[in-house]
């Protein structure tokens, strides 16, 4: 029964916090915090439940698949739900403590709707419901981008919506093609039917697959579809952008889930449809992202480009579609999310301490807690660049090791190592401007925030340190998750077990 809670609870709290008497008082913040804390507890319980390797299915209305809506609980989905809700609680505490949520009346409803969309996207076993949860994400994220108002946010928000509406249209076209060719939108059922599809249907199925994967690449901000992200993330508030660090991973998750399950090894001409173009696009995304870090003029823009670069690193491993490379990617994935979010939160703390200068990369007079924020920035920079001793170094090392025997290993190594070097230059430049050149004889600006405002950022630092200290168990869990992803027969059997007339998976997997 817990499987439905990550979707049901934020939907209920979002509806309650829309009531005027709630959303105009601190009751909205209390309910939102309580809901996020409860979601984190549920996510931990689900993660522990899935750790036994058994795939569990929740059938809404008790309708058998593929006719009913199913939620699938496995290692991958629970890992993503846990990561989402850990991040969400940290961001929400930061927003409440700094009173960002008071800049408009709809922050908490939009925040809960965002969690609804994220949790639903990771748990659903149906492509159409994946589309529905994508749309929930779009609507909620648009509201969060505009929170606090401003012409720059409005312009960035409109561009964000237009780009994502184009993606939604393409997604519907892809769903129409695939449904027309297979007669189902249940992912497990579609995987079986595509494996058994006649050769004459393969070209059209391949077209639908490529269109759908392009949509996911747009969500993941893969080059050349990444242009929407820097403007959107850098013009919204930093805590909102910190939450959005998980949004690109929805695209990564969708690519991994659908490619292996639906368009995997036994899918004929459709097998691993995106593998031909995704690797070079990922390598170029690494370079584009970290060159952006070097050229950025403010901290939020630098963090946004850092998210692009780390997502490119992640997709470079995923695009090999091998168990070892996917396991390396699954270790690096939580690091990528947490490090990007950490840089956004540090950017917000620095901006609030500097006053009118905000987070612009220009030297200014000293500000309160300069040493503390300087240390936090250094740790965030180490994490974002993927340097030792934090977990990004281990993640990149695992990716390099897993790709050593790949066909384009030298290109992968060059892009990752070159991107890391460029990131170091960009982050060192930013730190020098903010915390070295800004030191002069003038009186420091007075503090604006208490120590509590720094607590969420310290929690993210602690989580990154935990990924490093417990690298062994985390790596073993990533390897077990990767093995479960590629054991698609078990997934199909778990989802379709209550459909006796379904074709048996032995012939297709």
HUGIDA-V614317 format. One record per pair of residues at least 24 apart in sequence whose ideal C-beta (glycine too) atoms are under 7 Angstrom apart, sorted by the first residue. I is the first residue (numbers start at 1). J is the second residue. Records with the same first field share a line. If there is no record, write none. Layout:
I: J ; J
This chain:
2: 42 ; 45 ; 46
3: 46 ; 56 ; 58 ; 71 ; 73 ; 123
4: 58 ; 71
5: 42
6: 39 ; 42 ; 43 ; 81 ; 119 ; 123
7: 116 ; 119 ; 120 ; 123
9: 35 ; 38 ; 39
10: 35 ; 39 ; 112 ; 113 ; 115 ; 116
11: 116
13: 112
14: 109 ; 112 ; 113 ; 116
17: 108 ; 109 ; 112
18: 109
23: 105 ; 106 ; 108 ; 109
24: 105
28: 108
29: 96 ; 101 ; 108
32: 92 ; 108 ; 111 ; 112
33: 92 ; 96
35: 112
36: 85 ; 88 ; 89 ; 92
37: 89
39: 85 ; 115
40: 85 ; 86 ; 89
43: 81 ; 82 ; 85
44: 82
46: 73 ; 78 ; 81
47: 78 ; 79 ; 82
50: 74 ; 75 ; 78
53: 480 ; 484
55: 490 ; 491 ; 494
57: 494 ; 495
64: 498 ; 499
65: 186 ; 188 ; 189 ; 495 ; 496 ; 498 ; 499
66: 184 ; 186 ; 189
69: 126 ; 129
70: 125 ; 126 ; 186 ; 495
71: 123 ; 124 ; 125
72: 123 ; 125 ; 495
74: 484 ; 491
75: 480 ; 481 ; 484
76: 481 ; 485
77: 122 ; 123
79: 481
80: 122 ; 253
81: 119 ; 122 ; 123
83: 246 ; 334 ; 337
84: 115 ; 118 ; 119 ; 246
86: 463
87: 243 ; 245 ; 246 ; 337 ; 341
88: 115 ; 243
90: 456 ; 459 ; 460
91: 239 ; 242 ; 243 ; 341 ; 456
93: 455 ; 456
94: 239 ; 345 ; 453 ; 456
95: 239
97: 452 ; 453
98: 352 ; 449 ; 453
100: 237 ; 239
103: 147 ; 148
104: 147 ; 148
106: 143
107: 147
110: 140 ; 143 ; 144
111: 144
113: 140
114: 140 ; 141 ; 144 ; 243
118: 246 ; 250
121: 250
122: 253
125: 186 ; 187 ; 188 ; 495
126: 185 ; 186 ; 187
127: 175 ; 185 ; 187
128: 175 ; 185
130: 254
131: 171 ; 172 ; 175
134: 168 ; 171
135: 168
137: 247 ; 250
138: 164 ; 168
141: 244 ; 247
144: 236 ; 240
145: 232 ; 236 ; 240
147: 237 ; 240
148: 237
152: 235
153: 235 ; 236
156: 231 ; 232 ; 235
159: 228 ; 231
160: 228 ; 232
163: 228
167: 215 ; 218 ; 219
170: 211 ; 214 ; 215
171: 212 ; 215
173: 211
174: 208 ; 211 ; 212 ; 215
177: 204 ; 207 ; 208
178: 205 ; 208
181: 205 ; 208
186: 495
187: 258 ; 261 ; 262
188: 261 ; 491 ; 492 ; 495 ; 496
189: 496 ; 502
190: 262
191: 261 ; 262 ; 264 ; 488 ; 492
192: 492 ; 503 ; 505 ; 508
194: 262 ; 267 ; 270
195: 266 ; 267 ; 508
196: 503 ; 508
197: 268
202: 268 ; 269 ; 270
205: 270
206: 269 ; 270 ; 273
209: 263 ; 270 ; 273
210: 273
212: 258
213: 255 ; 259 ; 273 ; 274
216: 251 ; 254 ; 255
217: 251
219: 248 ; 250 ; 251 ; 254
220: 248 ; 251 ; 252 ; 255 ; 311 ; 315
221: 248 ; 308 ; 311
222: 281 ; 282 ; 285 ; 315
223: 281 ; 284 ; 285 ; 288
226: 285 ; 288 ; 308
229: 304 ; 308
230: 292 ; 301 ; 304 ; 305
233: 300 ; 304 ; 307
234: 298 ; 300 ; 301 ; 304
238: 300 ; 344 ; 345 ; 347 ; 348 ; 351
239: 345 ; 348
241: 300 ; 303 ; 304 ; 344
242: 341 ; 344 ; 345
245: 307 ; 337 ; 340 ; 341 ; 344
246: 337
248: 307 ; 311
249: 333 ; 337
252: 311 ; 314 ; 315 ; 318
255: 318
256: 318 ; 326 ; 485
259: 321
260: 321 ; 485 ; 486 ; 488
261: 488 ; 491
264: 488
266: 508 ; 509
272: 321
275: 319 ; 321
278: 315 ; 319
279: 316 ; 319 ; 408
282: 312 ; 315 ; 316 ; 319
283: 316 ; 411 ; 412 ; 415
285: 311 ; 312 ; 315
286: 312 ; 313 ; 316 ; 415 ; 416 ; 419
287: 415 ; 418 ; 419
290: 419 ; 422 ; 423 ; 426
291: 422
293: 423 ; 426 ; 427
294: 422 ; 425 ; 426
296: 361 ; 426
297: 360 ; 361
298: 359 ; 360 ; 361
299: 347 ; 350 ; 359 ; 361 ; 430
300: 344 ; 347 ; 359
302: 426 ; 430
303: 340 ; 343 ; 344 ; 347
306: 340 ; 343 ; 384
307: 340
309: 419 ; 423
310: 336 ; 339 ; 340
311: 336
313: 396 ; 399 ; 416
316: 399 ; 412 ; 415 ; 416
317: 399 ; 402 ; 403
320: 403 ; 406
323: 482 ; 483 ; 486
324: 402
325: 399 ; 402 ; 403
326: 482 ; 485
327: 478 ; 479 ; 482
328: 395 ; 398 ; 399 ; 402
329: 399
330: 478 ; 481 ; 482
331: 395 ; 398 ; 474 ; 475 ; 478
332: 395 ; 396 ; 399
334: 467
335: 391 ; 392 ; 395 ; 464 ; 467
338: 460 ; 463 ; 464
339: 380 ; 383 ; 384 ; 392 ; 464
340: 384
341: 460
342: 380 ; 383 ; 457 ; 460 ; 461
343: 380 ; 384
345: 456 ; 457 ; 460
346: 373 ; 376 ; 377 ; 380 ; 457
349: 373 ; 449 ; 453 ; 454 ; 457
350: 434
352: 448 ; 449
353: 445 ; 448
354: 445
355: 445
361: 430 ; 433 ; 434
362: 433
363: 433 ; 437 ; 438
364: 438
365: 438 ; 440 ; 442 ; 445
366: 438 ; 439 ; 440 ; 442 ; 444
367: 444 ; 445
368: 444 ; 445 ; 446 ; 447
369: 447
370: 435 ; 444
372: 454
374: 435
376: 457
377: 431 ; 434 ; 435
378: 431
379: 461
381: 427 ; 431
383: 464
384: 423 ; 427
385: 420 ; 423 ; 424 ; 427
386: 420
389: 468
390: 464 ; 465 ; 468
391: 464 ; 467 ; 468 ; 471
394: 468 ; 471
